[in-house]
Amino acid sequence: MTKGQNVIPSKLASLHGGEEQLREKALGIVAGDQRLQLHLAIVEAAMDLAGIFRQFDTSDEDLKVAQVLGMRTFNAFGASLKLALSGYYQNSALIQRDMLETVFLLSLFAGDRTLIERWRLADKKARMKAFSPVKVREALDARDGFTSKRRAEMYELFSELAGHPTMKSAWMMRPQKDGDAVIGPFMEATALEAVISEMGRLAVQVGEQINAFFPTDWAPGLPSRLAFAQHKLDWLSTFYPRHESP
């Protein structure tokens, strides 16, 4: 193609135009729902924590791991939100499964920081033996005394609906519950609400774990930590009035 011509093929450009129109509709839905706005506020606060945390200058290789994992969640939130607002709910949820796996790993490391060195120095075989997603969930359940397998259930739900090509995964491709699956993005309020709500729950957990790694005497991090704490309080008082963990 010569200079000045559109380098994006016409059908891809048309698809992008449709995505932008759906985004405007999504923003209209969010504008009329304070609960969705609250979810997005906690998402922003968690992302801000990750952004500030990465700026802390350290030579501690273990802390650098936590910073990189925090950066991973920042990118994941941004991508997941963009996809959700553009009508790609299944793909947004797929990224959220990655976020769930990452926050579980951060939680494990926050509870026992000696595990970080083991993880970063392990070869693939050793890493999968000790730190596979299922091993991490089992270790967290044992640490916290959980017997309900809630972490496994949430991971399985994300896997069934978005992570793997299963019959159930087609549910997230249907604008109507009993309708047919469609190709391409679509805007449907219930689906948008469900994906953004899960994003909010993940943001609370991600923010909590990133906050645990902040040096307590690092003044530049204080404003973001305080802002997250306030947004978390607002979020919990709305969705979990008894301050149960999301």
C-alpha positions in Angstrom: 0.0 0.0 0.0 1.2 3.5 -0.8 1.7 6.2 1.8 -1.6 7.8 2.8 -3.8 4.8 2.1 -5.6 3.2 4.9 -3.4 0.3 6.1 -6.3 -1.4 7.9 -8.4 -3.6 5.6 -11.9 -2.2 5.1 -13.8 -4.9 6.9 -11.5 -4.7 9.9 -12.0 -0.9 9.9 -15.7 -1.4 9.8 -15.5 -3.9 12.7 -13.6 -1.3 14.7 -16.2 1.3 14.0 -18.9 -1.0 15.3 -16.8 -1.7 18.4 -16.6 2.1 19.1 -20.4 2.4 18.7 -20.9 -0.4 21.2 -18.5 1.3 23.6 -20.7 4.4 23.5 -23.7 2.3 24.3 -21.8 0.6 27.1 -20.8 4.0 28.6 -24.4 5.0 28.6 -25.3 1.9 30.6 -22.5 2.6 33.1 -23.6 6.2 33.4 -27.0 5.1 34.5 -25.8 2.5 37.1 -24.0 3.7 40.2 -23.0 0.1 41.1 -21.1 -0.3 37.8 -19.4 3.0 38.5 -18.4 1.8 41.9 -16.9 -1.4 40.3 -14.9 0.8 37.8 -13.7 3.1 40.6 -12.2 0.2 42.5 -10.7 -1.1 39.3 -9.0 2.2 38.7 -7.8 2.3 42.3 -6.2 -1.2 42.0 -4.6 -0.2 38.7 -3.2 2.9 40.2 -1.7 0.9 43.1 0.1 -1.3 40.5 1.3 1.7 38.6 2.7 3.4 41.7 4.2 0.2 43.1 6.3 -0.4 39.9 7.9 3.0 40.5 9.5 1.9 43.8 13.2 1.5 43.1 14.6 -1.7 44.6 17.4 -4.2 44.1 15.4 -6.9 45.8 14.8 -9.5 43.1 11.9 -11.0 45.0 10.1 -7.6 45.3 10.7 -7.1 41.6 8.7 -10.2 41.0 5.8 -8.8 42.9 6.1 -5.5 40.9 6.0 -7.4 37.6 3.0 -9.4 38.7 1.3 -6.1 39.6 2.1 -4.8 36.2 0.6 -7.9 34.7 -2.7 -7.2 36.5 -2.6 -3.5 35.3 -2.4 -4.6 31.7 -5.0 -7.3 32.3 -7.5 -4.9 33.8 -7.0 -2.5 30.9 -7.5 -5.1 28.2 -10.4 -6.8 30.0 -12.2 -3.5 30.4 -11.6 -2.5 26.8 -13.0 -5.8 25.6 -16.0 -5.6 27.9 -17.0 -2.1 26.8 -16.6 -3.2 23.1 -18.9 -6.1 23.5 -16.5 -9.0 23.8 -17.6 -10.5 27.1 -16.2 -13.9 26.7 -12.7 -12.6 25.8 -12.9 -10.1 28.7 -13.7 -13.0 31.1 -10.8 -15.0 29.7 -8.4 -12.3 30.7 -10.1 -12.2 34.1 -9.2 -15.8 34.6 -5.5 -14.8 34.2 -6.0 -12.1 36.8 -7.5 -14.6 39.2 -4.5 -16.9 38.7 -2.2 -14.0 39.2 -3.8 -12.7 42.4 -3.8 -16.2 43.9 0.0 -16.3 43.3 0.4 -12.9 44.8 -1.5 -13.9 47.8 0.7 -17.0 48.2 3.8 -14.9 48.0 2.5 -12.2 50.4 1.9 -14.9 53.0 5.4 -16.4 52.6 7.9 -14.3 50.7 10.5 -17.1 50.8 8.4 -18.8 48.1 9.1 -16.0 45.6 12.8 -17.1 45.3 11.8 -20.7 44.9 9.3 -19.7 42.1 11.6 -17.4 40.2 14.5 -19.9 40.2 12.5 -23.0 39.6 12.7 -24.8 36.2 9.4 -25.7 34.5 9.1 -29.1 36.1 9.7 -27.8 39.6 7.5 -24.8 39.1 4.6 -26.9 37.9 5.1 -29.4 40.8 4.9 -26.7 43.4 3.2 -23.7 41.8 0.8 -24.9 39.2 -2.6 -23.1 39.5 -4.2 -26.0 41.4 -1.2 -26.3 43.7 -1.4 -22.6 44.5 -5.1 -22.8 45.2 -4.6 -25.9 47.5 -1.8 -24.1 49.4 -4.0 -21.1 49.9 -7.0 -23.1 51.1 -4.7 -25.0 53.5 -3.2 -21.8 54.8 -6.5 -20.1 55.3 -8.4 -23.1 56.6 -10.9 -23.0 53.7 -12.7 -26.3 52.9 -15.4 -25.0 50.5 -13.1 -25.0 47.5 -14.4 -21.6 46.5 -11.2 -20.7 44.7 -11.3 -23.8 42.6 -15.0 -23.2 41.8 -14.3 -19.6 40.6 -11.4 -20.8 38.5 -13.4 -23.6 37.0 -16.3 -21.2 36.2 -14.0 -18.9 34.3 -12.5 -21.9 32.5 -15.8 -23.3 31.5 -17.3 -20.0 30.3 -14.3 -18.4 28.7 -11.0 -20.3 29.1 -11.8 -23.5 27.2 -13.9 -24.2 24.1 -16.8 -26.1 25.8 -20.6 -26.2 25.2 -21.1 -23.8 28.1 -18.7 -21.3 26.6 -21.3 -20.6 23.9 -23.5 -19.0 26.6 -21.3 -15.9 26.6 -21.8 -15.6 22.8 -25.6 -15.2 23.1 -27.2 -11.8 23.4 -30.3 -13.6 24.6 -30.2 -16.4 27.2 -32.2 -18.8 25.1 -31.1 -17.4 21.7 -28.4 -18.4 19.3 -24.7 -17.6 19.6 -23.6 -14.7 17.4 -20.3 -13.8 15.7 -18.6 -10.6 16.7 -19.3 -8.2 19.5 -22.7 -7.2 20.9 -24.1 -5.0 23.6 -26.3 -6.5 26.3 -26.7 -4.9 29.7 -26.8 -8.1 31.8 -23.7 -9.5 30.2 -21.9 -6.1 30.6 -22.9 -5.9 34.2 -21.8 -9.4 35.0 -18.3 -8.9 33.5 -17.7 -5.6 35.1 -19.0 -6.9 38.5 -16.4 -9.7 38.4 -13.8 -7.2 37.4 -14.7 -5.2 40.6 -14.3 -8.2 42.8 -11.0 -9.0 41.3 -9.8 -5.5 41.7 -10.5 -5.6 45.5 -8.4 -8.8 45.8 -5.6 -7.5 43.5 -5.4 -4.2 45.3 -5.2 -6.0 48.7 -2.3 -8.2 47.6 -0.3 -5.4 45.9 -0.8 -3.2 48.9 0.7 -5.9 51.1 4.0 -5.5 49.2 4.3 -1.8 49.6 7.2 -0.6 51.8 5.4 0.9 54.8 7.7 3.9 55.0 7.6 4.8 51.3 5.8 8.2 51.3 5.1 8.4 47.5 2.9 5.3 47.8 0.7 6.6 50.6 -1.9 8.6 48.5 -2.7 5.7 46.3 -2.9 3.3 49.2 -5.2 5.6 51.0 -7.4 6.1 47.9 -7.6 2.3 47.4 -8.6 1.8 51.1 -11.4 4.4 50.7 -12.7 2.9 47.5 -12.5 -0.6 49.0 -14.5 0.6 52.0 -17.2 2.1 49.7 -17.2 -1.0 47.6 -17.5 -3.4 50.6 -20.2 -1.4 52.3 -22.3 -1.6 49.1 -21.8 -5.1 47.9 -20.8 -6.9 51.2 -22.4 -4.9 54.0 -21.1 -7.2 56.6 -17.6 -6.7 55.2 -17.2 -10.3 54.1 -14.4 -11.0 51.7 -15.3 -10.9 48.0 
